[in-house]
Amino acid sequence: MKFPITAQHLRALLWPGLLGLSLSACSALGSLGGESFTLEGELPANFSLKAQAHYGVANSCDGRSQARSFESGYQSDPQQYRFTIPVSYREGMCEMRLARVGLFIHGRHGDKDWQQTYANGGLMIVDKLPEGAPKFQADGTLTEQAECTWWFQASHAIARVGEIEKLLNCKGAGAHLAGNELPGKTVRLEFRVNPEEEPSRDNTWIKFAEGWKPCLPKDGWQRCQEPPVFKTFKMNGRECTVYPNCTE
């Protein structure tokens, strides 16, 4: 004999499933919760910043380290960036705690793929600050400034031998942060570009009033001959004698 299904029967059948969905939703939301801090600042034109936050398991659960990435992207004008980075969160039964933040400072000096490069920096999370390390101000902010310098060189790559390419070197791109003080704080990391570019290796280019001239190396060495013998290089398809103006 078949019995009619009433509203009471439907509630009895659906309730366990709805309860399971509700608990799953709470668990998912809980995995995203937790304490955080803000990393912000200004990037020069044609720069981008990637911050990669690394987390370790802080309790006795059976979990593995994880990473989360935050990225600004390139812009042709100076830009402000702002990342909200968790200090802790739960992943199932595991409590994840921030261990460090790797910084990848990307710069481009042209529109080709090989005209993009990057330098490294980092925020180190410690239990106790090293001697002399800057501390958060009363308003909860810590400000640091990094200076990035372009290092130029004549490429040895087969596809572009003698063409100017650049490396990026950034000083001061990081800080030590006390983990127990970090939640709710703001780390402001500003980037500026040194207007004076430098050769990637000492004594391979010689500076004159009109700019830098590359010289032929000694036999078996990379350093300039004495007296120096100068050579040409390429820049955007042009044959040049002095950098950055190309011609004297």
N, C-alpha and C positions, 0 to 999 in steps of 0.2 A: 504494500500500500504506500502511495506517495503522500507526503505531508506538505502543505503550503509553506513557503519560506517567508517568515515575517521579518519586520524591521529589527526585532530583537535578535533573531537568528543572524541577520546580516552584520549587526554590530559585533556579535560574538565571533563571527568568522573573520571580520576585517581588523578587529582591534589588535591582535598580536602582530599582524603585518605592519599596521600603522605605528605601533610602538617601536618595532624594529627600525622602521625608517626614521623615526624621531631620534632614536638613540644614535643611529649612524650619522645623522645630520649634526647632532651635538658633538660627536667624536670628531667629525671633519672640521667643525668650527673650532673646537678646542685645539686641534693640531696647528691652527694658524695663529692662535692667541699667544700671549706672553709679553714680556717686556721688550722694549726696543730703544734705539737711539737714532739720531738724525746725522747723516753725513751730507754736508752741503758746501757750496762754494761757487767760484767762477772759473770757467775754462776759456782760454784764448780762442780766437777764430781758428777753425780747421783742426780743433782738438776734440777728442772724446774721452770719456772715462768709463772704465768697467771696474766695478767693485765685486769681488768674489768672497762671500762670507763663508767661512769654514766652521763647522759645528762638530763637537764631540759629545758622546753619551755621558751624562752627569750622574746617572744612577746605575743600579745593578742589572738593568734590563739587557736582553740580548739584542743589541742594536749596533749599527755601524755609523761611522762618521758621514756627514752629509755636507753639501755646499749649495748655496743660493747665489745667483748672480743679479747684478743691477747695472744698467748701462745707459749712458746719456745719448749716444749717437753723435755724429758730426753736425756742425753748423758752420756756415761761412762767416758768421759774426760771433763775437764773444757771447757766451751763454751762461746762465745759471743752472746748476744741477742740484738735485735734492733727492736723497735716498733715505727711506725709513728701513733700518736694518734691525731685525729681531736680535735681542741679546739672548733670549731663551724661548723655547716653545716645546710643546709635547708632540711626539710622534707615536701614537698608540700608547704603550706603557712606558715609553722612553722619554726622559727629560733631556733635551738637547741644549747645550750651552755653547755660546760663541767662543771660539778659540783664537781666531785671527781673521783679518780682512785683507786679502791680496788686492793690490791696486795695479791696474794696467792703463798707463797713460798713452793713448794713441794720438799720433800727429801725422798730418799729411802735408807734403810740400809740392804736390802736383796731383793730376787727375788719374794717373796710372797706378795700377796695383802696387808696383814696386816702389812707388813714391809715398808709401805709407809705412810707418814703423811705430815702435812703442818703447817705453821705458817702464821700469817696475817701481813700485812703492808698497807700503803696507802699514796697517794698524795692528800692533801687537797687543794682545790682551794679557795682562799680567796680574798676579796677586798683589805685588808691591811695585811701585814705580821705581825705576832706577834713580840714582842720585842726580839731582839737577833737572829731571824731566819736568816739563811744564804741567801744571794742574788746571783743573776746571776753575773758571772764575765764579764769583758769587751768583751770577745770573745763569750758571749751568752751561756755559759755552767754553770751548777751547779752540783757539785760532792758530793755525800754522800756515806758512807760505812756502810753496815749492817754486824753485826757479829751473826752467827747462832751457837747455842750450842745444842748438842744432850743430852737429859735427858733420862737416862735409868731407867727401873723398871722391876720387875718380874710381868708378866701378871696375872690377875685374871680371864681372859676369860676361860670358861669351856674347850674349845678346845685346850688350850695351857697354862694351869695353871703352873706357875713357870718359863715359858720361857721368856727370855729377850726380851722386846719390848722397843721402844724408842718414845719419844715425841720431837718435834722441837720447839725451842724458838729462835726468831730472834729479836735482838735489833737494833734500828736505821734504820728500813726498811720503810722509808717514809720521807716526807718533806711537808712544807707549800709552796705553789706557788701562786704568785699574778697573777690572771687571765688576767689582762690587759697587763702583761709583757710576757705571755707564748708563743704566736705565734712565730714560727721560732726558738725557743730556744731548747737546749738539756739538759736533765736531765740525768746525769750518776749515776746510782745506782749500786755500786759494792757489791758483797756478798763474805764473807769468812767464813770458818768453824773453830770454836774454837777447837784446837786439844785436849783440856781437856774436856772429857765428865763428866757430873755430875748426881747424883741421882735425880729423879724427886721430891723427898720429903727429907727434911732435917732430919737427925738423924734416917734414916731407913737403911743406909749403913754406914760402918765405913772404913775410908781410912788407908791403911797400905803401907809400901814400895813396896809390891808386887801387890797392887791393892785394889779394894773395896770389902768388905765382907758384905753380908746382915745379918741382925740380927732379931731374933724373937721379936715381939712387946710386950709391956706390955698388961695386960688384959684390953680390952676396948680401947686401944690406938694403934696408928700406929708407935709410936716411939720406939726405942730400949729399951730393959730391961737394968737394971743396977745391977750388971755388965752385959755386953752384952753376949747373947747366940747366936751363929752363926748358920746359916742354909745353905743348898745347893740351887742351882737354875739350870736351864737348858739353854743351849745355843747351837743352831744348833743340838739338839738331844743329847748333852753330859751333864752329871751330873757335875756341876762345884762348886767350893768353892770361887773363887775370880774373879772379873771382871776387865779388859777384857781378861785376859790370861787363864781363866778357872781353871787352877791348879796352885798351889804355887810353 
